Amino acid sequence: MDLAMKETVQYIKGEISTLHKIKEIAHKNFTREVCGFLGYDHNKNKYVIQVERNVAEDPSKFFMINPLNYLLFKEDYEMVAVFHSHISGDEKESEFDIKMADNCCQAFLIYSLNTKKINIYTPKIIEGNVNKLERIKAVK
């Protein structure tokens, strides 16, 4: 198996359409947490969504992304956030979400299938594009 298995990249114009696409992806996969990256491609002037395979031992309760894919995405695009869904409970970040977001210095965009709401957890130290993140927050 290729450790750097890249998933399909989708280019989307506009913040509202980007959030709609993340919700759509989550609803198609309601038995396990979906996860991936939200970035920005300045050459195309569009947001980038890359869905990743959830490699967690229990993907119905947690998510884990291959770290190599994370590094490759950051190499190709400007990172805005790591996204994932919660299939039970609400959109509030878990202790695990906080720890992981703080460790990788990236915002976590969390979508709840139950409440149909988005929460964005932003760590104190962030490497992602804060301006794009604020635009996403404004329309959520």
C-alpha positions in Angstrom: 0.0 0.0 0.0 1.3 3.5 -0.9 1.8 5.4 2.4 1.3 8.7 0.6 -2.0 7.7 -0.9 -3.5 11.0 -2.1 -7.2 11.3 -2.1 -9.2 13.4 -4.7 -8.8 17.1 -4.5 -11.8 19.3 -5.1 -11.5 23.0 -5.9 -14.4 25.2 -4.8 -15.1 28.9 -5.2 -16.4 30.7 -2.2 -16.7 30.1 1.5 -20.4 29.1 1.6 -19.9 26.5 -1.2 -16.9 25.1 0.6 -18.8 24.6 3.9 -21.7 23.0 1.9 -19.3 20.6 0.3 -17.8 19.5 3.7 -21.3 18.9 5.1 -22.3 16.9 2.0 -19.2 14.7 2.4 -20.0 14.1 6.0 -23.6 13.1 5.3 -22.5 10.6 2.7 -20.3 8.9 5.3 -22.5 8.8 8.4 -21.1 5.6 10.0 -17.6 6.9 10.5 -15.9 10.3 11.1 -14.8 11.8 7.8 -11.7 13.8 7.8 -9.4 15.8 5.5 -7.9 19.2 4.8 -9.2 22.5 3.8 -6.7 24.7 2.0 -6.4 27.5 -0.5 -4.8 27.4 -3.9 -3.7 31.0 -4.9 -3.0 30.0 -8.5 -6.6 28.9 -9.0 -8.0 31.4 -6.5 -10.1 28.6 -5.0 -10.5 26.7 -1.8 -9.2 23.1 -1.8 -10.9 20.2 -0.1 -9.0 16.9 0.2 -10.8 14.1 1.9 -8.5 11.7 3.6 -9.0 8.1 4.7 -9.7 7.8 8.4 -7.1 5.3 9.6 -8.2 5.4 13.3 -8.7 2.1 15.1 -12.3 3.2 15.9 -13.4 5.6 13.0 -16.9 5.9 14.5 -15.4 7.8 17.5 -12.1 9.2 16.4 -10.2 10.2 13.3 -6.6 9.9 12.3 -4.9 11.0 9.1 -1.7 9.7 7.7 0.9 12.3 8.7 2.7 12.1 5.4 -0.5 13.2 3.6 -0.7 16.2 5.9 2.8 17.2 5.0 2.2 16.7 1.3 -1.0 18.8 1.4 0.8 21.6 3.2 3.5 21.5 0.5 1.0 21.9 -2.3 -1.6 24.3 -0.7 -2.0 26.9 1.9 -3.6 25.2 4.9 -6.7 26.7 6.3 -8.0 23.9 8.6 -8.2 20.2 9.3 -11.8 19.1 9.1 -13.7 16.2 10.5 -17.2 15.2 11.4 -18.8 14.0 14.6 -21.3 11.3 13.9 -22.7 11.4 17.5 -22.9 14.3 19.9 -22.5 17.9 18.9 -19.9 20.0 17.1 -18.0 21.0 20.2 -14.4 20.1 20.1 -13.4 17.1 22.3 -10.3 17.0 24.5 -8.7 14.9 21.8 -9.5 17.5 19.1 -8.0 20.3 21.3 -4.8 18.3 21.9 -4.4 17.4 18.2 -5.1 20.9 17.0 -2.7 22.4 19.5 0.0 19.9 18.6 -0.2 20.5 14.8 -0.9 24.3 15.2 -3.9 24.0 12.8 -7.5 25.0 13.2 -10.0 22.2 13.4 -13.3 22.5 11.6 -15.8 20.1 13.2 -19.2 19.3 11.6 -21.9 17.5 13.7 -24.2 15.2 11.8 -26.7 15.5 14.7 -26.9 19.3 15.1 -25.9 20.1 11.5 -23.7 22.8 12.8 -20.0 23.7 12.4 -17.6 24.6 15.1 -14.1 25.9 14.4 -11.5 25.4 17.1 -8.5 27.7 16.7 -5.4 26.9 18.7 -3.4 29.8 20.3 -0.5 29.2 17.9 -1.7 28.6 14.3 0.2 28.0 11.1 -2.8 28.1 8.8 -4.1 31.1 6.8 -5.8 33.1 9.5 -7.5 35.5 7.0 -9.1 32.7 5.0 -10.1 31.0 8.3 -11.8 34.2 9.5 -13.8 34.3 6.2 -14.9 30.7 6.7 -15.9 31.5 10.3 -17.9 34.5 9.2 -20.3 32.4 7.0 -20.6 29.3 9.2 
